[in-house]
Amino acid sequence: MSKILRKDIYGLQHPGISIKEVKRKCPSPDPLALIRYACIYWVEYFCESQEASDNAIIDTFLREYFLHWTEALSILESTSQGVFALSKIISLVQVSSHVL
């Protein structure tokens, strides 16, 4: 995801346009096609991985890609999954910081 996510990935330039307009302006090939699943479900897999106790990975991703990730989730009409993912990340970080 980090190699694909970027600011204004669809080149919309205007953040307030409707999702119907976003769909009409989708570039071809769709830059999110390869990472659609990962954008929505990466947190689930991360939380189950061996690296889940490494808060530095989460910190780096969120610092560098949070806005791009939320933009992608919005385009994919998956913001609610993003909210659940963030709550899961927060819980994970809180638990791992108490273990230390």
Chimera marker file (.cmm) of the C-alpha trace (Angstrom):
<marker_set name="trace">
<marker id="1" x="0.000" y="0.000" z="0.000" r="1" g="1" b="0" radius="0.5"/>
<marker id="2" x="2.781" y="2.419" z="0.835" r="1" g="1" b="0" radius="0.5"/>
<marker id="3" x="4.048" y="2.283" z="-2.761" r="1" g="1" b="0" radius="0.5"/>
<marker id="4" x="0.625" y="3.177" z="-4.190" r="1" g="1" b="0" radius="0.5"/>
<marker id="5" x="-1.098" y="5.473" z="-1.687" r="1" g="1" b="0" radius="0.5"/>
<marker id="6" x="-0.553" y="9.167" z="-2.385" r="1" g="1" b="0" radius="0.5"/>
<marker id="7" x="-2.275" y="12.516" z="-2.076" r="1" g="1" b="0" radius="0.5"/>
<marker id="8" x="-5.234" y="13.015" z="-4.438" r="1" g="1" b="0" radius="0.5"/>
<marker id="9" x="-4.781" y="9.545" z="-5.920" r="1" g="1" b="0" radius="0.5"/>
<marker id="10" x="-7.603" y="10.087" z="-8.443" r="1" g="1" b="0" radius="0.5"/>
<marker id="11" x="-6.456" y="13.612" z="-9.360" r="1" g="1" b="0" radius="0.5"/>
<marker id="12" x="-9.784" y="15.110" z="-8.258" r="1" g="1" b="0" radius="0.5"/>
<marker id="13" x="-8.286" y="18.410" z="-7.025" r="1" g="1" b="0" radius="0.5"/>
<marker id="14" x="-11.583" y="19.344" z="-5.316" r="1" g="1" b="0" radius="0.5"/>
<marker id="15" x="-12.203" y="17.501" z="-2.034" r="1" g="1" b="0" radius="0.5"/>
<marker id="16" x="-15.942" y="18.212" z="-1.866" r="1" g="1" b="0" radius="0.5"/>
<marker id="17" x="-17.223" y="16.436" z="-4.972" r="1" g="1" b="0" radius="0.5"/>
<marker id="18" x="-19.853" y="13.709" z="-4.771" r="1" g="1" b="0" radius="0.5"/>
<marker id="19" x="-18.995" y="10.020" z="-4.850" r="1" g="1" b="0" radius="0.5"/>
<marker id="20" x="-20.829" y="9.734" z="-8.188" r="1" g="1" b="0" radius="0.5"/>
<marker id="21" x="-18.470" y="12.339" z="-9.637" r="1" g="1" b="0" radius="0.5"/>
<marker id="22" x="-15.512" y="10.486" z="-8.126" r="1" g="1" b="0" radius="0.5"/>
<marker id="23" x="-16.593" y="7.302" z="-9.897" r="1" g="1" b="0" radius="0.5"/>
<marker id="24" x="-16.845" y="9.164" z="-13.216" r="1" g="1" b="0" radius="0.5"/>
<marker id="25" x="-13.363" y="10.622" z="-12.801" r="1" g="1" b="0" radius="0.5"/>
<marker id="26" x="-11.709" y="7.333" z="-11.860" r="1" g="1" b="0" radius="0.5"/>
<marker id="27" x="-8.446" y="7.055" z="-13.789" r="1" g="1" b="0" radius="0.5"/>
<marker id="28" x="-7.807" y="4.025" z="-15.929" r="1" g="1" b="0" radius="0.5"/>
<marker id="29" x="-6.302" y="1.822" z="-14.742" r="1" g="1" b="0" radius="0.5"/>
<marker id="30" x="-7.714" y="2.413" z="-11.275" r="1" g="1" b="0" radius="0.5"/>
<marker id="31" x="-4.724" y="3.058" z="-8.957" r="1" g="1" b="0" radius="0.5"/>
<marker id="32" x="-6.647" y="1.544" z="-6.042" r="1" g="1" b="0" radius="0.5"/>
<marker id="33" x="-7.509" y="-1.700" z="-7.845" r="1" g="1" b="0" radius="0.5"/>
<marker id="34" x="-4.417" y="-3.536" z="-6.585" r="1" g="1" b="0" radius="0.5"/>
<marker id="35" x="-4.781" y="-2.400" z="-2.975" r="1" g="1" b="0" radius="0.5"/>
<marker id="36" x="-8.562" y="-2.223" z="-2.545" r="1" g="1" b="0" radius="0.5"/>
<marker id="37" x="-8.694" y="-5.287" z="-0.272" r="1" g="1" b="0" radius="0.5"/>
<marker id="38" x="-5.551" y="-4.304" z="1.641" r="1" g="1" b="0" radius="0.5"/>
<marker id="39" x="-6.847" y="-0.780" z="2.342" r="1" g="1" b="0" radius="0.5"/>
<marker id="40" x="-9.927" y="-2.196" z="3.988" r="1" g="1" b="0" radius="0.5"/>
<marker id="41" x="-8.512" y="-5.224" z="5.799" r="1" g="1" b="0" radius="0.5"/>
<marker id="42" x="-4.814" y="-4.587" z="6.543" r="1" g="1" b="0" radius="0.5"/>
<marker id="43" x="-5.514" y="-3.871" z="10.210" r="1" g="1" b="0" radius="0.5"/>
<marker id="44" x="-7.175" y="-7.267" z="10.693" r="1" g="1" b="0" radius="0.5"/>
<marker id="45" x="-4.123" y="-9.069" z="9.339" r="1" g="1" b="0" radius="0.5"/>
<marker id="46" x="-1.673" y="-6.816" z="11.141" r="1" g="1" b="0" radius="0.5"/>
<marker id="47" x="-3.353" y="-7.425" z="14.506" r="1" g="1" b="0" radius="0.5"/>
<marker id="48" x="-3.005" y="-11.178" z="13.977" r="1" g="1" b="0" radius="0.5"/>
<marker id="49" x="0.635" y="-10.971" z="12.899" r="1" g="1" b="0" radius="0.5"/>
<marker id="50" x="3.820" y="-11.338" z="14.893" r="1" g="1" b="0" radius="0.5"/>
<marker id="51" x="4.531" y="-7.644" z="14.312" r="1" g="1" b="0" radius="0.5"/>
<marker id="52" x="1.374" y="-6.507" z="16.126" r="1" g="1" b="0" radius="0.5"/>
<marker id="53" x="3.368" y="-5.669" z="19.236" r="1" g="1" b="0" radius="0.5"/>
<marker id="54" x="5.622" y="-3.297" z="17.258" r="1" g="1" b="0" radius="0.5"/>
<marker id="55" x="3.978" y="0.108" z="17.709" r="1" g="1" b="0" radius="0.5"/>
<marker id="56" x="6.682" y="1.697" z="15.539" r="1" g="1" b="0" radius="0.5"/>
<marker id="57" x="5.201" y="0.075" z="12.423" r="1" g="1" b="0" radius="0.5"/>
<marker id="58" x="1.758" y="1.479" z="13.193" r="1" g="1" b="0" radius="0.5"/>
<marker id="59" x="3.202" y="4.858" z="14.102" r="1" g="1" b="0" radius="0.5"/>
<marker id="60" x="5.184" y="5.094" z="10.857" r="1" g="1" b="0" radius="0.5"/>
<marker id="61" x="2.241" y="4.057" z="8.681" r="1" g="1" b="0" radius="0.5"/>
<marker id="62" x="-0.189" y="6.458" z="10.338" r="1" g="1" b="0" radius="0.5"/>
<marker id="63" x="2.250" y="9.381" z="10.270" r="1" g="1" b="0" radius="0.5"/>
<marker id="64" x="3.098" y="8.912" z="6.600" r="1" g="1" b="0" radius="0.5"/>
<marker id="65" x="-0.081" y="7.496" z="5.065" r="1" g="1" b="0" radius="0.5"/>
<marker id="66" x="-3.065" y="8.196" z="7.330" r="1" g="1" b="0" radius="0.5"/>
<marker id="67" x="-4.558" y="10.947" z="5.154" r="1" g="1" b="0" radius="0.5"/>
<marker id="68" x="-3.904" y="9.006" z="1.953" r="1" g="1" b="0" radius="0.5"/>
<marker id="69" x="-5.401" y="5.869" z="3.503" r="1" g="1" b="0" radius="0.5"/>
<marker id="70" x="-8.547" y="7.692" z="4.648" r="1" g="1" b="0" radius="0.5"/>
<marker id="71" x="-8.890" y="9.276" z="1.195" r="1" g="1" b="0" radius="0.5"/>
<marker id="72" x="-8.671" y="5.814" z="-0.367" r="1" g="1" b="0" radius="0.5"/>
<marker id="73" x="-11.247" y="4.447" z="2.087" r="1" g="1" b="0" radius="0.5"/>
<marker id="74" x="-13.557" y="7.302" z="1.205" r="1" g="1" b="0" radius="0.5"/>
<marker id="75" x="-13.209" y="6.639" z="-2.523" r="1" g="1" b="0" radius="0.5"/>
<marker id="76" x="-13.830" y="2.941" z="-1.851" r="1" g="1" b="0" radius="0.5"/>
<marker id="77" x="-16.913" y="3.878" z="0.197" r="1" g="1" b="0" radius="0.5"/>
<marker id="78" x="-15.403" y="2.061" z="3.175" r="1" g="1" b="0" radius="0.5"/>
<marker id="79" x="-14.958" y="4.795" z="5.771" r="1" g="1" b="0" radius="0.5"/>
<marker id="80" x="-16.962" y="2.871" z="8.360" r="1" g="1" b="0" radius="0.5"/>
<marker id="81" x="-14.490" y="-0.031" z="8.085" r="1" g="1" b="0" radius="0.5"/>
<marker id="82" x="-11.711" y="2.530" z="8.560" r="1" g="1" b="0" radius="0.5"/>
<marker id="83" x="-13.290" y="3.776" z="11.783" r="1" g="1" b="0" radius="0.5"/>
<marker id="84" x="-13.479" y="0.207" z="13.118" r="1" g="1" b="0" radius="0.5"/>
<marker id="85" x="-9.885" y="-0.380" z="12.026" r="1" g="1" b="0" radius="0.5"/>
<marker id="86" x="-8.712" y="2.719" z="13.881" r="1" g="1" b="0" radius="0.5"/>
<marker id="87" x="-10.490" y="1.651" z="17.053" r="1" g="1" b="0" radius="0.5"/>
<marker id="88" x="-8.802" y="-1.743" z="16.753" r="1" g="1" b="0" radius="0.5"/>
<marker id="89" x="-5.397" y="-0.075" z="16.275" r="1" g="1" b="0" radius="0.5"/>
<marker id="90" x="-5.974" y="2.153" z="19.310" r="1" g="1" b="0" radius="0.5"/>
<marker id="91" x="-6.886" y="-0.874" z="21.425" r="1" g="1" b="0" radius="0.5"/>
<marker id="92" x="-3.834" y="-2.744" z="20.189" r="1" g="1" b="0" radius="0.5"/>
<marker id="93" x="-1.506" y="0.158" z="20.974" r="1" g="1" b="0" radius="0.5"/>
<marker id="94" x="-3.023" y="0.636" z="24.422" r="1" g="1" b="0" radius="0.5"/>
<marker id="95" x="-2.692" y="-3.060" z="25.275" r="1" g="1" b="0" radius="0.5"/>
<marker id="96" x="0.881" y="-3.305" z="24.016" r="1" g="1" b="0" radius="0.5"/>
<marker id="97" x="1.943" y="-0.158" z="25.889" r="1" g="1" b="0" radius="0.5"/>
<marker id="98" x="0.534" y="-1.600" z="29.138" r="1" g="1" b="0" radius="0.5"/>
<marker id="99" x="2.471" y="-4.818" z="28.601" r="1" g="1" b="0" radius="0.5"/>
<marker id="100" x="5.742" y="-2.873" z="28.498" r="1" g="1" b="0" radius="0.5"/>
<link id1="1" id2="2" r="1" g="1" b="0" radius="0.2"/>
<link id1="2" id2="3" r="1" g="1" b="0" radius="0.2"/>
<link id1="3" id2="4" r="1" g="1" b="0" radius="0.2"/>
<link id1="4" id2="5" r="1" g="1" b="0" radius="0.2"/>
<link id1="5" id2="6" r="1" g="1" b="0" radius="0.2"/>
<link id1="6" id2="7" r="1" g="1" b="0" radius="0.2"/>
<link id1="7" id2="8" r="1" g="1" b="0" radius="0.2"/>
<link id1="8" id2="9" r="1" g="1" b="0" radius="0.2"/>
<link id1="9" id2="10" r="1" g="1" b="0" radius="0.2"/>
<link id1="10" id2="11" r="1" g="1" b="0" radius="0.2"/>
<link id1="11" id2="12" r="1" g="1" b="0" radius="0.2"/>
<link id1="12" id2="13" r="1" g="1" b="0" radius="0.2"/>
<link id1="13" id2="14" r="1" g="1" b="0" radius="0.2"/>
<link id1="14" id2="15" r="1" g="1" b="0" radius="0.2"/>
<link id1="15" id2="16" r="1" g="1" b="0" radius="0.2"/>
<link id1="16" id2="17" r="1" g="1" b="0" radius="0.2"/>
<link id1="17" id2="18" r="1" g="1" b="0" radius="0.2"/>
<link id1="18" id2="19" r="1" g="1" b="0" radius="0.2"/>
<link id1="19" id2="20" r="1" g="1" b="0" radius="0.2"/>
<link id1="20" id2="21" r="1" g="1" b="0" radius="0.2"/>
<link id1="21" id2="22" r="1" g="1" b="0" radius="0.2"/>
<link id1="22" id2="23" r="1" g="1" b="0" radius="0.2"/>
<link id1="23" id2="24" r="1" g="1" b="0" radius="0.2"/>
<link id1="24" id2="25" r="1" g="1" b="0" radius="0.2"/>
<link id1="25" id2="26" r="1" g="1" b="0" radius="0.2"/>
<link id1="26" id2="27" r="1" g="1" b="0" radius="0.2"/>
<link id1="27" id2="28" r="1" g="1" b="0" radius="0.2"/>
<link id1="28" id2="29" r="1" g="1" b="0" radius="0.2"/>
<link id1="29" id2="30" r="1" g="1" b="0" radius="0.2"/>
<link id1="30" id2="31" r="1" g="1" b="0" radius="0.2"/>
<link id1="31" id2="32" r="1" g="1" b="0" radius="0.2"/>
<link id1="32" id2="33" r="1" g="1" b="0" radius="0.2"/>
<link id1="33" id2="34" r="1" g="1" b="0" radius="0.2"/>
<link id1="34" id2="35" r="1" g="1" b="0" radius="0.2"/>
<link id1="35" id2="36" r="1" g="1" b="0" radius="0.2"/>
<link id1="36" id2="37" r="1" g="1" b="0" radius="0.2"/>
<link id1="37" id2="38" r="1" g="1" b="0" radius="0.2"/>
<link id1="38" id2="39" r="1" g="1" b="0" radius="0.2"/>
<link id1="39" id2="40" r="1" g="1" b="0" radius="0.2"/>
<link id1="40" id2="41" r="1" g="1" b="0" radius="0.2"/>
<link id1="41" id2="42" r="1" g="1" b="0" radius="0.2"/>
<link id1="42" id2="43" r="1" g="1" b="0" radius="0.2"/>
<link id1="43" id2="44" r="1" g="1" b="0" radius="0.2"/>
<link id1="44" id2="45" r="1" g="1" b="0" radius="0.2"/>
<link id1="45" id2="46" r="1" g="1" b="0" radius="0.2"/>
<link id1="46" id2="47" r="1" g="1" b="0" radius="0.2"/>
<link id1="47" id2="48" r="1" g="1" b="0" radius="0.2"/>
<link id1="48" id2="49" r="1" g="1" b="0" radius="0.2"/>
<link id1="49" id2="50" r="1" g="1" b="0" radius="0.2"/>
<link id1="50" id2="51" r="1" g="1" b="0" radius="0.2"/>
<link id1="51" id2="52" r="1" g="1" b="0" radius="0.2"/>
<link id1="52" id2="53" r="1" g="1" b="0" radius="0.2"/>
<link id1="53" id2="54" r="1" g="1" b="0" radius="0.2"/>
<link id1="54" id2="55" r="1" g="1" b="0" radius="0.2"/>
<link id1="55" id2="56" r="1" g="1" b="0" radius="0.2"/>
<link id1="56" id2="57" r="1" g="1" b="0" radius="0.2"/>
<link id1="57" id2="58" r="1" g="1" b="0" radius="0.2"/>
<link id1="58" id2="59" r="1" g="1" b="0" radius="0.2"/>
<link id1="59" id2="60" r="1" g="1" b="0" radius="0.2"/>
<link id1="60" id2="61" r="1" g="1" b="0" radius="0.2"/>
<link id1="61" id2="62" r="1" g="1" b="0" radius="0.2"/>
<link id1="62" id2="63" r="1" g="1" b="0" radius="0.2"/>
<link id1="63" id2="64" r="1" g="1" b="0" radius="0.2"/>
<link id1="64" id2="65" r="1" g="1" b="0" radius="0.2"/>
<link id1="65" id2="66" r="1" g="1" b="0" radius="0.2"/>
<link id1="66" id2="67" r="1" g="1" b="0" radius="0.2"/>
<link id1="67" id2="68" r="1" g="1" b="0" radius="0.2"/>
<link id1="68" id2="69" r="1" g="1" b="0" radius="0.2"/>
<link id1="69" id2="70" r="1" g="1" b="0" radius="0.2"/>
<link id1="70" id2="71" r="1" g="1" b="0" radius="0.2"/>
<link id1="71" id2="72" r="1" g="1" b="0" radius="0.2"/>
<link id1="72" id2="73" r="1" g="1" b="0" radius="0.2"/>
<link id1="73" id2="74" r="1" g="1" b="0" radius="0.2"/>
<link id1="74" id2="75" r="1" g="1" b="0" radius="0.2"/>
<link id1="75" id2="76" r="1" g="1" b="0" radius="0.2"/>
<link id1="76" id2="77" r="1" g="1" b="0" radius="0.2"/>
<link id1="77" id2="78" r="1" g="1" b="0" radius="0.2"/>
<link id1="78" id2="79" r="1" g="1" b="0" radius="0.2"/>
<link id1="79" id2="80" r="1" g="1" b="0" radius="0.2"/>
<link id1="80" id2="81" r="1" g="1" b="0" radius="0.2"/>
<link id1="81" id2="82" r="1" g="1" b="0" radius="0.2"/>
<link id1="82" id2="83" r="1" g="1" b="0" radius="0.2"/>
<link id1="83" id2="84" r="1" g="1" b="0" radius="0.2"/>
<link id1="84" id2="85" r="1" g="1" b="0" radius="0.2"/>
<link id1="85" id2="86" r="1" g="1" b="0" radius="0.2"/>
<link id1="86" id2="87" r="1" g="1" b="0" radius="0.2"/>
<link id1="87" id2="88" r="1" g="1" b="0" radius="0.2"/>
<link id1="88" id2="89" r="1" g="1" b="0" radius="0.2"/>
<link id1="89" id2="90" r="1" g="1" b="0" radius="0.2"/>
<link id1="90" id2="91" r="1" g="1" b="0" radius="0.2"/>
<link id1="91" id2="92" r="1" g="1" b="0" radius="0.2"/>
<link id1="92" id2="93" r="1" g="1" b="0" radius="0.2"/>
<link id1="93" id2="94" r="1" g="1" b="0" radius="0.2"/>
<link id1="94" id2="95" r="1" g="1" b="0" radius="0.2"/>
<link id1="95" id2="96" r="1" g="1" b="0" radius="0.2"/>
<link id1="96" id2="97" r="1" g="1" b="0" radius="0.2"/>
<link id1="97" id2="98" r="1" g="1" b="0" radius="0.2"/>
<link id1="98" id2="99" r="1" g="1" b="0" radius="0.2"/>
<link id1="99" id2="100" r="1" g="1" b="0" radius="0.2"/>
</marker_set>
